[in-house]
Amino acid sequence: MIAFIGRRLGLAVLLIFGAITIVFLALRVIPGDPASLILGSQASEAELAALRTELGLNEPLFLQYLHHLADLLRLDFGESWRLGADALSSTLERVPATFTLAGTALLITIGLGFPLGLYAARNAGGWGDRLVSYSSLVGQALPSFWVGIMLVLVFASALNLLPSTADGTIWGLLLPAVTLSLPFLGWLARLVRNGALEELGKEYVRTARSKGMSERVVFYVHVLRNTLTPAVTVLGLILGNFIADAVIIEVVFAWPGIGSLLIDSITNRDYAVAEAAIVLIAACYILLNLLVDVLCSYLDPRISLEAV
Amino acid sequence: MTAAVQARRVTRMRPRAKVAAGILGLFLVCAAIGPLLYPYDSVATSVADRLLPPGSALSEGGLAPLGTDQLGRDVLAQVLDGARVSLLVALATVLIGGFAGLVLGMLAGYFRGLTDTVISRIGDIQLAFPSILLAILLAGVLGPSVLNVIIALAVTRWVIFARVVRGSALETRDREFVDSARVLGVGHLRIMWRYIFPACVQPLLVAATVQIGLTMVAEAALSFLGLGVPVDQASWGATIANGRDYLSSAWWIAAVPGLALTIVVVCVGILGDELRKVTDPSERERA
């Protein structure tokens, strides 16, 4: 178990390192000259030369990469020229807002996804089951940023029930969180439904039934427990996706999280902040995946035995 | 596959797949020859015709079936032009990403060893990185243009194709007919082309169908964020972003292109499902 966690932790560190490398390549290699990208086309040659020296762009690329890695190890992502502050701390300031949004979306997903999935499994083949299946398929295909705007249209503009943007109250949280949760809500419901149906076909269920147990007890005591284990482990994956998807949803609702900061920074060529935001989101995503792996192996020891 | 077999497969399609195919056909026609069917300029502005609701008459005669935006531009014309961009980006992305994935996946699956390790590890690292973030980063750095959106999205998609192809290649390379070809002295390239490639085509096609829908949503999202198609070109995402500022006065600007996108993506999904059932015998028996 310890060896398994150690290996997975090592892998996570490698993946974060890989993410940093991808961002470095995108920001330093693709633009040709990052200095002119940052300063824009109106910059004078002297300004460009000064910035190139400051950023170390005259060094060979590999040396730049090593210097950059050394900076990041000291948690130095550079200064934001736009905010006039340290890039990493400006990004960290936005973390609570994104986590609140993603956490609320997760609560909604769990609160509706599990009951819907169990309901569909108990009524498998019925119209309720089919409705859950179809809406989950459509829910996953919908472009979520558009769904968010349509929710604003209905609940904020037309019915005037909820605020359309973040206003600091719990009501302002509701629409973005629902928008974020919709695609995964149906996904979780289907996962729970299929898991429960698979368990219902197993022999221990037949045994329980032949003992004369009521169907209700069979379902909610025996089947439910075995269905929950795999479903609980995907919650980490869902949370990771919420943090990544929040990038777009935060823009829709002007939510002051990492995502809207990232888009602002990219459109304003504030690449120090953009890098800090991307690395932070990728690290959350990778660490949540790690958490899922560990949780899986804790709940089902066979996994870590196989992997070692 | 002969034409007769193909025809039988089409008639065996379930009704909902037929409807989806019909809607997609309409979408293809609109994307291809939309301006011929509906000769209005999507970028022509008209101050007199600002924010007209769907079905309004225009100042110089004529009709705006889906209304106009805040500059008097026709929404239906924007949707038709957006369909073209959406289709172009999706097809090009899937072609480029699919080709890269096919080549790399075949190399990884056929040669195994170091080639496989390098390609698969690069893929793992990329998949550990949320794909929308990578697309935003690349599109942001490259700047807004149709070509750059295609590059950014193709880079995020190749891994998915490579994984599918690698799986099929791994499975096929140890089959007896490949062994016998090898024994007869057939070269690697020829084996890959004659024996491995055909086994990879069907899973690749199924993956490509699914990815077309996802790519269309991704393009719209990038354009919505202002990182995709440049402002002077129509895109469903850009039109939705524009309509967001006029929700209380002109809901149709944001609603119509999003609805079009949703319908097309759902139809692609249904058709992809059908394709998987038709090509995979084990799925067919279960259906």
Interface residues (C-beta under 8 A of the other chain):
Chain A: L14 L15 G18 A19 T21 I22 V23 A26 L27 I30 P31 L37 L137 V138 A141 L142 P143 F145 W146 I149 M150 V152 L153 A156 S157 A158 S164 G240 N241 A244 D245 V247 I248 V251 V252 L262 I263 I266 T267 A274 I278 I281 A282 Y285 I286 N289
Chain B: D124 I125 Q126 A128 F129 P130 I132 L133 L134 I136 L137 L138 G140 V141 L142 G213 V217 A220 A221 F224 L225 G226 L227 I240 G243 R244 L247 S248 W251 A254 A255 G258 L261 T262 V265 V266 G269
